[in-house]
Amino acid sequence: MSLNLEEKKAVVAEISEQVAQAQSIVIAEYRGLPVGDMTALRAQARKSGVYLRVLKNTLVRRAVDGTPFSGLADQMVGPLVFGISADPVAAAKVLNDFAKANDKFVIKAGSLPGKVMDVNGVKALATLPSREELLSKLLGTMQAPVAQFVRTLNEVPTKFVRGLAAVRDKQAA
C-alpha cells in the first residue's frame, strides 16, 4: 500500500526530526529475515534508545538531504532498515550484535555527522564503549586519587591504634 502525499510529508518530517537529534545512523539489509527476528531486533533497539524503522529509501534521502548525514544517501539501495540514535555507539552496537546472530541481516553502511563509514567502520564503532560506560570510567578515574588520599589519611590513626593495642597486649603479658 503506497502512501499519499500528506503521509509521505509526515514521514519525512518525522525522520528529519530524528536525524536532527542523531549522532549516528546505521543501515542494514534485512532481506529474508523472519518477522519474529525483526520483532526481537525492534525490542532490543527500543531498549537501547535506538530509533529503528524500515522506510522507503527515497523518503530517507529527502530527510537527510542538507544534513551532515547526506553522504549516506548513496548507500541507500534495496530493502533497508535504518537505525538512528543520539548515542554515537548505540545503533552500531545493536545492529552489529544482531547481525552476528543472523546471517540474513547484513550491515551495509553507517554514518557519523559528516563521515560515512563502511561495514568495517560500523563494526569498529560497535566495539567502542557506550557513553555511559565512558562516563563511569572517567568518574572512577577522577575518584581514584581522592579515595587513595582518604585511605592514606585514615591509615595514620589506624596505625597509631594498632601500636597502642600492641603495647597494651605486651604489658598485659
N, C-alpha and C positions, 0 to 999 in steps of 0.2 A: 504494500500500500504506500503510495507516494504522498508526500506532504504538500499541502498547498503553500502559497507564498507567505502567508502570515505565520504558519507553523515553522517554515524554514527560517524566517527572520527571528522568531523566538529562540530557535535552536542556536543560531549564530550568536545571538545576544548572550545566551547562557554560556556558551563556550568561550566567548570573548571575555566574559566576567571571570571565568575560571582561569583563563590564560593570563589575564591581567595580574592575578594573585600568585601565579605559578612561579616556581623556581626550577622545575624540570618537567619535561614531557617525554614519555616513552611510548613508542608504538610497536605493536606486535601483531602478527598474523595468526588468526585462530581457526583457520580452515580445517574442518573435520573434527573439531573438538566437541565432545558430548555436552549437552546442556547442563548436566549435573556438575561437571568440572568447571564450567563457566560460572555457575552459581557459587561454587566454592571460592573461585577467584574473586568474584564481586564481594563476597562476605569478608575475605581477607583484606581486600583493598579498603573497604569501608572501615574496618577495624584499625587500619594503619593511617587513615586520613587521606587516602588517595581517591581522587575523582576518576572513576573508571567507566568508560562508556564506549559502545560500538556506534560509530557515526558515519555518515556519508563523507567521503574524503573532500568533496567539493565544498561542503559546509565548513569543515575544519580549515580548509585552505583560506576561505574568506575570513574566518575568525582569527587566524594567526597572521594574516596579511598586515604588514606595518608594525609588527611586534618584534621583540628580539628573537622569537621562535620562527620567524618567517622562512628561514633556511631549511626547516624541516618539511616544507611543502613538497619538495622534490621527491621525498621518500614515501609519500602517501599514494601508494598504488596497491590495489587489491583489498580484500576484506580485512580491515584493521580494527583493533581495539586500542583506545587511547587512554593512557594513564597519566593524569595530571596531578601534581602535588606541590604544595607550598614548601615542603621539606625537600631539598635537592636530592636526597638519597632514597626517600620512601618509595616512590614509584619504581625506581630501578630495582630495589630490593624485592618488592612484592612480585613484580613481573618476572624477574630473574629466578627467584625461588620457585615460582610456578612453572617456568619453562624447564627447569631441571627435572621436575617430576612428570612433565607431559611432553612427549616428543612432537606432538602435532602443534604445539604452541611455540611459535618462532618469533623471537625479538628481531625487529627489523632495524630500528634506529632509536635515537634519543636526542634530546636537546637540553642544554642549559642555556640561559639567556645569552644570545649571541654566538653560541657554539653548538654545532651539530656533531653528534657522536655516532660512530658505527656500533656494531654489536659488541665488539671488544671494549669499547669505551663505556657502554652501558654496564657490562659485566664488571669492569673495574670500579665504576661508580657504586655498584651494588655491594662491593666488598668494603666500602668505607663505613665507619660507624655513623649512626644517625646523629642528629643534632643533640638529642637528649643524652646519648652516650658521651659525646664530646664534652658537653657541659658538665656532666658528672665527673669525668676525668679531670677537667680543668678545676673544678671545685675541690676535688681530692688533692690535686697538686698544690692548690693555694692553701689548703688547710694543713698540709703536712708540716711545714716549718713551725706554725703556731702550735700544733699538737705536740711536736717534739720539744719545743721550748717549755710548754706546760709540764710535760713529763720530767724534763730536766729540773725545773724548779721544784717539783714535787719530790724528787729524789733526795734533795738535801735534808728536809726534815725526816724523811723515811730512814735515811742512813743514821741520823742522829738518834732516833728512837731505837733502832736496832742496836746501836752501840750501847745505849743505856740499858737495854734488856740484857745484853751480853755481860755488862759489868754487874748488874743485879744477880744474874744467874751464877757468875763467878764467886761473888761474895756469899751467896746462899749456900754454895757447895763447899 
